[in-house]
Amino acid sequence: MPEFPEVNIQISYLREHCFDWKTERFGLSGRCEHFKNISSPERSQIICDFFAGSRITSICQRGKLLVFITNNGVLVSHLMYCGRWSIEGEPFVSNYKHHAKPPTDKTMSFWLEDQRKRKLCLYDPQNQATLRIYPGLTDLTLIKELAILGPEVIHTPFSAPGFTTWTLDLFLDAARASRRPIGNFLLDQHKIAGLGRTYVRESLRAVHIDPACPINSLSNEELELIANTIISMLQTSIETKLDYQKVFGIA
């Protein structure tokens, strides 16, 4: 699953290619049902009104989520395991294993077409990615699926505004109040937003701490070492554009 750095690299591409994107048409394809958070009888009209003439004013990150801010409200995208956004004819690729090759047309799940007939497409080979719209909202802290997440694991220029960034003090306070295994704690998106299995596993391996070790049994020094290692790995991954050999020595 794309984790914080993988999503950050995706947003970098989108910001470069989709600045001030103005939608003329949109469409759904594939088996995945998007916009399930809209349950109104006027659901179809609400979705049409949201995308009709919408203009993307900003794209930011909240944990593993991509957040598109438009003049009509907010679009939130979860890529799940293999999903990615890509401009048709200008494919997004990266070192992440599921994004290493250009996407194929048959995996397109949703698309937006602009005035120049360019298509911004969500490709989702496993039909698991999700899209939700929040018409009329501009304050991201009012969107429950964003607000319930824990502090953002690191702050970047793409971080969604209005949310707390993870700090050592927050980590130590939470650790004292928990008996959970350190590995499970770090994976809990309500505790820390953006971490996934790969970075948790590799960071704990690097500092020689068993993921099953109860978090409240670890010293402040050990917790600080874990936090610093995680932050360093994430920052290196972003700075090297997902050069995993440099990050933690695996292909």
C-alpha positions in Angstrom: 0.0 0.0 0.0 1.4 3.5 -0.8 2.5 5.0 2.5 3.4 8.6 3.4 6.4 9.0 1.0 4.7 7.3 -1.9 1.7 9.5 -1.6 3.9 12.6 -1.2 5.7 11.7 -4.5 2.3 11.3 -6.2 1.1 14.7 -5.0 4.3 16.3 -6.3 3.4 15.0 -9.8 -0.2 16.2 -9.5 0.8 19.6 -8.4 3.2 19.9 -11.3 0.6 18.7 -13.9 -2.8 19.8 -12.5 -2.3 23.4 -11.2 -5.6 25.3 -11.7 -7.2 22.2 -13.4 -10.6 23.2 -14.7 -13.0 20.3 -15.3 -15.2 20.2 -18.3 -16.4 16.6 -18.1 -16.0 13.6 -15.7 -16.8 9.9 -15.8 -16.8 6.7 -13.9 -15.6 3.3 -15.1 -14.7 -0.1 -13.6 -16.4 -1.9 -10.8 -15.6 0.4 -7.9 -18.3 2.5 -6.5 -17.1 6.0 -5.5 -18.7 8.8 -3.5 -20.4 6.4 -1.0 -20.5 9.2 1.6 -23.2 10.9 -0.5 -26.5 9.1 0.5 -29.0 11.8 -0.5 -31.8 10.9 -3.0 -30.2 13.6 -5.2 -26.9 11.8 -5.1 -26.3 11.9 -8.9 -27.1 15.6 -9.1 -24.9 16.5 -6.1 -22.0 14.6 -7.8 -22.6 16.4 -11.1 -22.9 19.8 -9.5 -19.6 19.2 -7.6 -17.5 18.4 -10.7 -19.3 20.7 -13.2 -16.9 23.6 -13.7 -14.8 22.6 -10.7 -11.3 24.1 -10.5 -8.6 22.5 -8.5 -7.0 25.2 -6.3 -4.7 23.0 -4.2 -3.7 19.4 -3.7 -2.4 18.3 -0.3 -1.7 15.3 1.9 -3.3 14.0 5.1 -1.6 10.8 6.1 -2.0 8.3 3.2 -4.9 10.4 1.7 -4.7 12.8 -1.2 -6.9 15.9 -0.8 -8.0 18.0 -3.7 -9.3 21.4 -2.8 -11.6 22.9 -5.4 -13.9 25.9 -5.7 -16.8 23.5 -5.2 -15.5 21.8 -2.1 -13.1 18.9 -1.2 -12.3 15.6 -2.9 -10.6 13.0 -0.8 -8.8 10.1 -2.4 -7.5 6.9 -0.8 -5.3 4.9 -3.2 -5.5 1.7 -1.2 -3.0 -0.9 -2.5 -2.3 -0.1 -6.2 -4.2 3.0 -7.1 -2.6 6.1 -8.6 -3.6 9.3 -10.4 -2.1 9.9 -13.8 -2.5 12.2 -16.8 -3.5 10.3 -19.9 -0.4 10.3 -22.1 1.8 11.7 -19.4 2.0 8.6 -17.1 2.9 8.9 -13.4 5.6 6.3 -12.6 7.8 5.9 -9.5 10.0 3.4 -7.7 7.0 2.1 -5.7 6.4 -1.4 -7.0 2.8 -0.9 -8.1 3.7 2.3 -9.9 6.8 1.2 -11.6 5.2 0.8 -15.0 2.7 3.1 -16.8 -1.0 2.4 -16.0 -3.2 0.6 -18.4 -6.5 1.9 -19.8 -8.5 -1.1 -18.5 -7.6 -0.1 -14.9 -9.2 3.4 -15.1 -11.7 3.9 -12.4 -12.5 7.6 -12.7 -11.5 10.6 -14.9 -11.7 14.3 -15.2 -11.3 16.1 -18.5 -10.2 19.7 -18.8 -10.8 22.4 -21.4 -7.8 21.1 -23.4 -9.2 17.6 -23.5 -6.5 16.3 -21.1 -7.7 13.5 -18.8 -6.7 13.2 -15.2 -7.4 9.6 -14.4 -7.6 7.4 -11.3 -6.2 4.0 -12.2 -7.1 1.2 -9.8 -6.2 -2.3 -10.8 -7.8 -3.9 -7.7 -10.9 -1.8 -7.7 -10.3 -0.8 -4.0 -9.4 2.9 -4.2 -12.0 5.3 -2.8 -13.2 8.8 -3.6 -15.4 11.0 -1.4 -16.6 14.5 -2.0 -17.5 17.2 0.5 -19.5 19.9 -1.4 -19.1 23.4 -0.1 -16.5 22.7 2.5 -13.2 24.6 2.7 -12.1 23.8 6.3 -10.4 20.4 6.1 -10.7 20.0 9.9 -14.5 19.7 9.5 -14.1 16.5 7.4 -14.4 13.6 9.8 -12.2 11.1 7.8 -9.4 13.7 8.0 -10.0 14.9 11.5 -10.1 11.4 13.1 -6.5 10.7 12.0 -3.6 11.2 14.4 -0.9 13.8 14.1 0.8 13.9 10.6 4.0 11.8 10.9 6.1 14.5 9.3 5.4 18.0 8.0 6.1 18.7 4.3 5.2 21.5 1.9 2.2 19.3 0.8 0.8 18.8 4.3 -2.9 19.6 4.7 -3.4 22.8 6.7 -4.9 22.8 10.2 -3.6 19.5 11.6 -1.0 18.7 14.2 2.4 17.3 13.3 3.8 14.3 15.3 6.4 15.2 18.0 8.5 13.3 20.5 6.4 14.8 23.3 3.2 13.5 21.8 4.8 10.1 21.2 6.0 9.8 24.8 2.7 10.9 26.3 0.8 8.3 24.2 3.3 5.6 25.0 2.9 6.0 28.7 -0.8 5.5 28.4 -0.7 2.3 26.2 0.2 -1.3 26.6 0.0 -2.2 22.9 2.9 -3.7 21.0 5.0 -0.9 19.5 4.5 -2.3 16.0 0.7 -2.2 16.2 0.8 1.3 17.9 2.8 2.8 15.0 0.4 1.3 12.5 -2.7 2.9 14.1 -3.7 5.8 11.9 -5.5 7.3 14.8 -2.2 7.6 16.7 0.1 8.6 13.8 -1.1 9.4 10.3 0.8 8.1 7.3 2.8 5.1 8.6 2.4 1.7 7.1 3.9 -1.8 7.4 7.1 -1.3 5.4 8.4 1.8 7.2 7.3 0.5 10.6 9.0 -2.9 10.0 12.2 -1.4 8.6 12.6 1.3 11.3 12.1 -1.1 14.1 14.5 -3.6 12.5 17.1 -0.8 12.2 17.0 0.0 15.9 16.8 -3.7 16.9 13.4 -3.5 18.7 10.9 -6.3 18.5 7.5 -5.1 17.0 5.8 -7.2 19.7 7.4 -5.3 22.5 4.8 -3.4 24.7 5.3 0.3 24.0 5.1 1.2 27.7 8.1 -1.0 28.4 10.4 1.0 26.2 12.5 3.8 27.6 12.2 7.4 26.5 15.6 7.0 24.8 14.4 4.0 22.9 11.2 5.8 21.8 13.2 8.8 20.8 15.5 6.6 18.7 12.4 5.0 17.0 10.9 8.4 16.2 14.1 9.8 14.8 14.7 6.7 12.7 11.1 6.8 11.3 11.4 10.5 10.5 14.8 10.0 8.8 13.6 7.2 6.7 10.5 9.1 5.5 12.5 12.2 4.7 15.2 10.3 2.9 12.5 8.4 0.9 10.9 11.6 -0.3 14.2 13.4 -1.0 15.6 10.5 -3.0 12.2 10.0 -4.8 11.7 6.5 -3.3 15.3 5.2 -3.6 14.6 2.2 -1.3 18.2 1.1 -1.4 19.3 4.3 0.2 16.3 4.4 2.6 16.6 0.9 4.1 18.7 -1.3 1.9 16.0 -3.3 0.1 14.9 -3.4 -3.5 
